[in-house]
């Protein structure tokens, strides 16, 4: 790897790096804002930060249905494997 020898390329690379550092600074600011909001939710509504963050993430990703299906699968596996719950076989599966 070598640094660009062309002065125009050097300037272009430096500009891109400056743009990246500006982006990183904005991200740091947004991260702090998010922490402040989470803290406020905890103080005003007594909702744990873990729950507030999860709610916000699900709202942002709009993946509530996926999360529910994943939770259903998790519950079934946990109850079957850890708690020894018997698995009910549906008629279609029993016929196979």
N, C-alpha and C positions, 0 to 999 in steps of 0.2 A: 504494500500500500504506500502510495506517495501522495503528497499534497499536490493539488493542481498547480501547474506551472503558469498557466494563462491567468493574468491578473483579473480578467473578467469572470473566469470560473471561480477564482478565489473569492471574489466579491459576492458572487451568486451563492456559493457555499456558506459564507459568513452570514449573509442575509437569511438563508434558510435556518441556520443555527439560532440566530437572534429570534426568528419567528417561533422556533421550538421553545426557547426559554421564556418568551412571552406567554405562550400557551401553558407552560408549566406554572408560571406565576398565577395565571387565571385559575388553574386547577387548584392550586394551594388556597387561593381565596375562596373558591367555591366549597372546598373541603371544610374550611373554617366556618363558613356560613351554614353548612349542613350540620355541623356539630352544635352550633348555637341554636338552630331550630330544634334539633333533637333534645337538647337540654331544656329548652322552653316547653316542649311537649311533655317531658318528664315532670317538670315543675307544675305546670298548669293542669295536666290531665292524669298524672300519675301512671303514665304508660311507659314501660321499660324501653330504653333506647333500642334494644334488640328487636322488640316488636314494632316500634315506630319505623325503624330502618327497613324491616321486612315488608311492612305495609307499603311504604313509599316505593320500594323496589318492585313489588308486584304491580302497583298502580302504574309505574313507569313502563315496565315491560309488558303490561296487559296480559299476564299469563296466569291468571287466577285458576282457570279451568285445568291447566296443566299441573299446577301446584296441588289442586284437589285430587286429581287422578294419581299423582305421585304419592300423596299422603295416604290414599286408600290402599295402594299397593304396599306401602311401607307398613301400615297397620296390619294388613292381612299376613304379610311375611313375619312380622314381629310376633303377632299373636299365635301363629302356627309354630314357628321355630322356637321361640323363647318361652311362651306360656303353655305350649303343648295343646293348643286348640285344634280340634279335629277339623279337617277340611271337608266341606260339603261338596260332593260331586254332583254336578248337574246331570240331568237325564241324557242330554246329548253326549256328554263326555263318557258316561257310564256305558252307553251303547257301543262305543268304539272299541 
